[in-house]
Amino acid sequence: MANLVTSSLRKAAFCLRRSATSAHAHSVYLRHRGLIAVLSRADVCKSHRRHLSQYVQGVRRLQKLKEDETFCRESWAQGNFAVFYDLRPLVVPSLSDEGKHLKIMKIAWKHSDELSELLKEDFRADESIVLNCNISDPTSPPKFAINIASKSSEPDHKEKFEKRFGSTTVSGRTSLFVVSKTDARILGQCLPHLQWHIRHQFCSNCGERTTKDPSGSKRTCPTCSTVHYPILSPVAIVLVTNGDRCLVVRQPRFMAGMYSAISGFLEPGESLEAAVRREVAEEVGLEVEEVKFFSSQSWAFPLSSLMLGCHASIKHGTTDHVSLDEAELEDSRWLHREEVLTILDKSSPKDDDIWLPPEVAIAHRLLKSWALKEN
């Protein structure tokens, strides 16, 4: 009989979930040989949630923050905020050790109550954006990011701001290299998202001012009803190889001594493989084949990019003599596997040394996987 009852309860739960939107589906009564079981909609929902993984629960909560405006507004009061000053993140000393690389700073998270006390009328939670950094822990307080603009009428406003918060502001690009990988991923989400809201306050369709939704996931034009979403630009980044050598290049804007892989934006209607071949031909005058996708990474610069990492080898029978596009690059070098591993093993660049991107960059993983023959 127990098996029959269990089967009946399962069927009832299934029917209840399907009819959860019905005003009459508050209870289901089952009668089996004198036994009465009552299943409420709340009971079924609780049971259903217990079978969802922690990740799925986290994603569902993030989805609700984005789609349920009332829920999002109510969550501001319990939230922790990453604070930016003119798109410069507020950080505090950390001194955490990630392997051989000392990470000296971390995000200066502030609870909404602290921000209200510190910023007074300058704290406007409705200008914040929802972050997806705590999906793995759906029971933790929601996290947001907010940018505070400088005041031209107060020349020392930045110094006062930092002193009030007991924190330091650093440039967006620098911040990614002085914090942990976890914090770097968070800042990589905050920076382009906040910048997009600053740059897209007017409708590209009719020119009227747009309004931001509570979560910051979109902007809507109240005049023509056009909905605008954050822009993501795909970028091909490729490590070109020829046997046991790989090609690294240097752009003028790079930090002193830094070399990296070749990269460039995809053009409309272009495949990733075609973009890789075109970029290599344009920038170093080489022809490549066997383009293989490696992995992807979101990157905050120049605005919001999706880096699509690839490996490619020099086409058989063609030259490996580099012809630089001097409008884009100032130097290039062929490096052997052993050289790459030696350079990557440095904890920090030395004067006049060549150095390669740190672990936070996909270029680092492209180089390391090739040098270790993992690709």
C-alpha positions as CSV (number, residue, x, y, z in Angstrom):
1,M,0.0,0.0,0.0
2,A,2.9,2.3,0.8
3,N,4.1,2.1,-2.8
4,L,0.7,2.9,-4.1
5,V,0.4,5.9,-1.9
6,T,3.9,7.1,-2.8
7,S,3.0,6.8,-6.5
8,S,-0.3,8.7,-6.0
9,L,1.5,11.5,-4.1
10,R,4.1,11.8,-6.9
11,K,1.3,12.0,-9.5
12,A,-0.5,14.6,-7.4
13,A,2.6,16.7,-7.0
14,F,3.2,16.6,-10.8
15,C,-0.4,17.7,-11.4
16,L,-0.1,20.4,-8.8
17,R,3.0,21.8,-10.3
18,R,1.3,21.9,-13.7
19,S,-1.7,23.7,-12.3
20,A,0.2,26.0,-9.9
21,T,-1.1,29.1,-11.7
22,S,-4.7,28.0,-11.1
23,A,-6.6,29.8,-8.3
24,H,-8.1,26.4,-7.3
25,A,-4.8,24.5,-7.0
26,H,-4.1,25.3,-3.4
27,S,-4.5,21.7,-2.2
28,V,-4.8,18.3,-3.6
29,Y,-6.7,15.6,-1.6
30,L,-5.8,12.0,-2.2
31,R,-8.0,9.2,-0.9
32,H,-6.6,5.7,-1.0
33,R,-8.1,3.0,1.1
34,G,-9.1,5.4,3.9
35,L,-5.8,7.4,3.8
36,I,-6.1,11.1,3.2
37,A,-3.0,13.1,2.2
38,V,-2.9,16.8,1.7
39,L,-0.2,18.5,-0.4
40,S,0.0,22.3,-0.4
41,R,1.5,24.2,-3.3
42,A,4.2,25.5,-0.8
43,D,5.1,21.9,0.1
44,V,5.6,20.9,-3.5
45,C,7.7,24.0,-4.2
46,K,9.9,23.3,-1.2
47,S,10.4,19.7,-2.2
48,H,11.1,20.8,-5.8
49,R,13.8,23.3,-4.6
50,R,15.6,20.6,-2.6
51,H,16.2,18.7,-5.8
52,L,17.8,21.7,-7.6
53,S,21.5,22.1,-7.4
54,Q,23.0,25.0,-5.5
55,Y,24.2,26.5,-8.9
56,V,20.7,26.3,-10.4
57,Q,19.2,27.9,-7.3
58,G,21.8,30.7,-7.6
59,V,21.0,31.2,-11.2
60,R,17.2,31.3,-10.5
61,R,17.7,33.9,-7.8
62,L,19.8,36.0,-10.2
63,Q,17.1,35.7,-12.8
64,K,14.5,36.8,-10.3
65,L,16.7,39.9,-9.4
66,K,16.8,40.8,-13.0
67,E,13.2,40.2,-13.9
68,D,11.3,41.0,-10.7
69,E,11.7,44.7,-10.1
70,T,10.1,44.7,-6.7
71,F,12.3,41.8,-5.5
72,C,15.4,43.7,-6.7
73,R,14.5,46.9,-4.9
74,E,13.8,45.0,-1.7
75,S,17.2,43.2,-2.0
76,W,19.1,46.5,-2.0
77,A,18.6,46.8,1.8
78,Q,20.4,43.4,2.3
79,G,23.0,43.8,-0.4
80,N,26.7,44.3,-0.4
81,F,28.1,46.8,-2.9
82,A,31.4,47.1,-4.8
83,V,32.0,50.8,-5.0
84,F,33.6,52.7,-7.9
85,Y,34.7,56.3,-8.0
86,D,34.6,57.6,-11.7
87,L,34.9,53.9,-12.7
88,R,37.9,53.4,-10.4
89,P,37.2,50.5,-8.0
90,L,37.6,51.0,-4.2
91,V,40.1,48.5,-2.9
92,V,41.8,47.7,0.5
93,P,45.0,45.9,1.4
94,S,44.8,42.1,1.1
95,L,48.2,40.5,1.0
96,S,46.8,37.2,-0.1
97,D,49.2,34.8,-1.8
98,E,48.1,33.0,-4.9
99,G,50.9,30.6,-5.6
100,K,54.0,32.7,-6.5
101,H,51.9,35.9,-7.1
102,L,51.2,38.2,-4.3
103,K,47.8,39.9,-4.6
104,I,48.1,43.0,-2.5
105,M,44.5,44.4,-2.8
106,K,40.9,43.2,-2.6
107,I,37.5,44.8,-3.3
108,A,36.2,47.0,-0.5
109,W,32.7,45.6,-0.2
110,K,30.2,47.9,1.7
111,H,26.8,47.0,3.0
112,S,23.9,49.2,2.0
113,D,23.6,50.6,5.5
114,E,27.3,51.6,5.5
115,L,26.8,53.4,2.1
116,S,23.8,55.2,3.3
117,E,25.8,56.5,6.3
118,L,28.9,57.3,4.3
119,L,27.4,58.8,1.2
120,K,24.1,60.3,2.6
121,E,22.1,61.6,-0.4
122,D,24.9,60.6,-2.8
123,F,24.0,57.0,-2.3
124,R,21.3,56.0,-4.9
125,A,20.7,52.3,-4.9
126,D,18.6,52.6,-8.1
127,E,21.8,53.4,-10.0
128,S,23.5,50.1,-9.0
129,I,23.8,47.0,-11.1
130,V,23.2,43.4,-10.0
131,L,26.3,41.1,-10.0
132,N,26.4,37.4,-10.7
133,C,29.4,36.7,-8.5
134,N,27.5,34.7,-5.7
135,I,25.6,32.3,-7.9
136,S,27.4,29.4,-6.2
137,D,26.0,30.5,-2.8
138,P,22.3,31.4,-3.3
139,T,21.8,32.0,0.5
140,S,24.4,34.8,0.7
141,P,23.4,38.5,0.5
142,P,23.0,39.7,-3.1
143,K,25.9,41.7,-4.5
144,F,25.7,44.9,-6.5
145,A,28.1,47.5,-8.0
146,I,27.6,51.3,-8.0
147,N,29.6,54.1,-9.5
148,I,30.0,57.5,-7.7
149,A,30.8,60.4,-9.9
150,S,33.4,63.0,-9.0
151,K,32.4,66.6,-8.2
152,S,34.2,69.2,-10.3
153,S,33.2,71.8,-7.7
154,E,35.4,70.0,-5.1
155,P,39.0,69.6,-6.3
156,D,39.9,67.4,-3.3
157,H,36.7,65.3,-3.6
158,K,38.6,62.1,-4.5
159,E,40.9,62.4,-1.5
160,K,38.0,63.0,0.9
161,F,36.1,60.1,-0.7
162,E,39.0,57.7,-0.2
163,K,39.6,58.9,3.4
164,R,35.9,58.5,4.3
165,F,35.9,55.0,3.0
166,G,39.3,54.0,4.4
167,S,40.1,52.7,0.9
168,T,42.1,53.5,-2.2
169,T,40.9,53.9,-5.8
170,V,43.0,52.4,-8.6
171,S,42.5,52.4,-12.4
172,G,40.2,49.7,-13.8
173,R,43.0,48.1,-15.8
174,T,45.5,48.1,-13.0
175,S,42.9,46.7,-10.6
176,L,42.7,43.4,-12.5
177,F,46.4,42.7,-11.9
178,V,46.6,43.5,-8.1
179,V,43.6,41.5,-6.9
180,S,42.7,37.8,-6.7
181,K,41.3,35.9,-9.6
182,T,37.9,35.9,-8.0
183,D,37.9,39.7,-7.5
184,A,39.3,40.2,-11.0
185,R,36.3,38.3,-12.5
186,I,34.0,40.5,-10.5
187,L,35.7,43.7,-11.5
188,G,35.7,42.5,-15.1
189,Q,31.9,42.3,-14.9
190,C,31.5,45.7,-13.1
191,L,33.7,47.9,-15.2
192,P,32.1,47.5,-18.7
193,H,28.6,47.3,-17.3
194,L,28.8,50.5,-15.3
195,Q,30.6,52.2,-18.2
196,W,27.8,51.1,-20.6
197,H,25.2,52.8,-18.5
198,I,27.2,56.0,-18.4
199,R,27.7,56.0,-22.2
200,H,24.2,54.9,-23.2
201,Q,21.8,57.3,-21.5
202,F,20.2,58.3,-24.7
203,C,18.2,56.2,-27.1
204,S,20.0,55.4,-30.4
205,N,16.7,55.1,-32.1
206,C,15.0,58.5,-31.3
207,G,17.6,60.4,-29.2
208,E,15.5,60.7,-26.0
209,R,16.9,59.9,-22.6
210,T,16.5,56.3,-21.5
211,T,15.7,54.8,-18.1
212,K,17.6,52.1,-16.3
213,D,15.8,49.1,-14.8
214,P,16.5,48.3,-11.1
215,S,18.9,45.5,-11.9
216,G,20.8,47.4,-14.5
217,S,20.4,44.6,-17.1
218,K,18.7,47.0,-19.6
219,R,17.7,50.5,-20.5
220,T,14.3,51.4,-22.0
221,C,13.3,54.5,-24.0
222,P,10.0,55.8,-22.6
223,T,9.3,57.6,-25.9
224,C,9.7,54.9,-28.5
225,S,9.8,51.9,-26.2
226,T,13.1,50.6,-27.6
227,V,14.9,48.3,-25.1
228,H,18.7,48.6,-25.0
229,Y,20.9,45.8,-23.7
230,P,24.7,45.9,-22.8
231,I,26.9,45.4,-25.8
232,L,29.4,42.6,-26.0
233,S,32.1,42.6,-28.8
234,P,33.7,39.3,-29.9
235,V,37.5,39.4,-30.2
236,A,39.8,36.7,-31.7
237,I,43.0,36.2,-29.9
238,V,45.4,33.6,-31.4
239,L,48.8,32.2,-30.5
240,V,50.6,31.5,-33.8
241,T,53.1,28.6,-33.7
242,N,55.7,27.1,-36.0
243,G,56.9,23.8,-34.6
244,D,58.5,24.5,-31.2
245,R,58.3,28.3,-31.5
246,C,55.5,30.7,-30.9
247,L,55.0,34.3,-32.0
248,V,54.3,37.1,-29.5
249,V,53.8,40.7,-30.4
250,R,53.9,44.1,-28.7
251,Q,51.5,46.9,-29.0
252,P,52.6,50.5,-28.2
253,R,50.0,50.8,-25.4
254,F,51.4,47.7,-23.6
255,M,53.3,48.1,-20.3
256,A,57.0,48.2,-20.7
257,G,58.5,44.9,-21.8
258,M,55.1,43.1,-22.3
259,Y,54.4,40.9,-25.3
260,S,51.2,39.0,-26.0
261,A,49.3,37.0,-28.6
262,I,47.8,38.6,-31.7
263,S,44.2,39.8,-31.3
264,G,41.5,41.7,-33.2
265,F,37.8,42.3,-33.4
266,L,35.5,40.0,-35.5
267,E,33.8,41.8,-38.3
268,P,30.1,41.4,-39.2
269,G,29.4,38.2,-41.1
270,E,32.9,36.8,-40.2
271,S,33.5,33.4,-38.6
272,L,36.1,33.0,-35.8
273,E,38.4,31.0,-38.1
274,A,38.2,33.6,-40.8
275,A,38.9,36.4,-38.3
276,V,42.0,34.6,-37.0
277,R,43.4,34.2,-40.5
278,R,42.7,37.8,-41.5
279,E,44.1,39.3,-38.3
280,V,47.4,37.3,-38.5
281,A,47.8,38.3,-42.2
282,E,47.1,42.0,-41.4
283,E,49.3,42.3,-38.4
284,V,52.3,40.1,-39.1
285,G,52.0,39.2,-42.8
286,L,51.8,35.4,-42.2
287,E,49.3,32.8,-43.4
288,V,48.0,30.3,-40.9
289,E,46.1,27.0,-40.9
290,E,44.7,24.5,-38.5
291,V,42.8,27.1,-36.4
292,K,41.7,25.5,-33.2
293,F,39.4,27.0,-30.6
294,F,40.9,26.9,-27.1
295,S,38.7,28.7,-24.6
296,S,36.9,32.0,-24.1
297,Q,37.1,34.8,-21.5
298,S,35.1,38.0,-20.8
299,W,37.4,41.0,-20.8
300,A,36.5,44.5,-19.7
301,F,38.5,46.4,-22.2
302,P,38.2,48.5,-24.3
303,L,34.6,48.4,-23.3
304,S,33.2,44.9,-23.0
305,S,34.8,42.1,-25.0
306,L,34.4,38.3,-25.3
307,M,37.9,37.0,-26.0
308,L,37.9,33.9,-28.1
309,G,41.2,32.1,-27.7
310,C,42.7,30.0,-30.5
311,H,45.8,28.2,-31.5
312,A,47.0,28.3,-35.2
313,S,50.1,27.1,-37.0
314,I,52.0,28.6,-40.0
315,K,50.7,27.2,-43.3
316,H,52.9,24.5,-44.5
317,G,55.3,25.7,-47.3
318,T,54.9,29.4,-46.5
319,T,57.4,31.8,-44.9
320,D,57.7,32.5,-41.2
321,H,59.3,35.9,-41.8
322,V,57.3,38.5,-40.0
323,S,56.1,41.7,-41.8
324,L,54.8,44.0,-39.0
325,D,51.8,46.3,-39.5
326,E,53.6,49.2,-37.8
327,A,50.3,51.1,-37.3
328,E,49.3,48.4,-34.9
329,L,52.5,46.8,-33.6
330,E,56.0,47.9,-32.6
331,D,57.7,44.6,-32.3
332,S,57.4,40.8,-32.4
333,R,59.4,37.8,-31.2
334,W,59.6,34.1,-31.9
335,L,60.0,32.2,-28.5
336,H,60.8,28.6,-27.9
337,R,58.7,26.5,-25.4
338,E,61.5,26.6,-22.8
339,E,61.7,30.4,-23.0
340,V,57.9,30.7,-22.6
341,L,57.9,28.6,-19.5
342,T,60.9,30.5,-18.0
343,I,59.2,33.9,-18.6
344,L,55.8,32.7,-17.2
345,D,57.5,31.4,-14.1
346,K,58.6,34.9,-13.1
347,S,56.7,36.3,-10.2
348,S,57.0,39.8,-11.6
349,P,58.6,41.5,-14.5
350,K,62.2,42.9,-14.1
351,D,63.6,45.9,-15.7
352,D,64.4,45.5,-19.5
353,D,63.0,41.9,-19.3
354,I,60.4,40.6,-21.7
355,W,57.3,39.5,-19.8
356,L,54.1,37.9,-20.7
357,P,50.5,38.5,-19.6
358,P,49.6,37.3,-16.0
359,E,47.3,34.5,-15.1
360,V,44.2,36.7,-15.2
361,A,44.5,37.0,-19.0
362,I,43.5,34.4,-21.6
363,A,46.8,35.0,-23.4
364,H,48.6,33.6,-20.4
365,R,46.6,30.3,-20.7
366,L,47.2,30.1,-24.5
367,L,50.9,30.4,-24.0
368,K,51.1,28.0,-21.0
369,S,48.9,25.3,-22.6
370,W,51.1,25.4,-25.8
371,A,54.4,25.4,-23.8
372,L,53.3,22.4,-21.8
373,K,52.0,20.7,-24.9
374,E,48.4,20.6,-23.5
375,N,46.7,22.0,-26.6
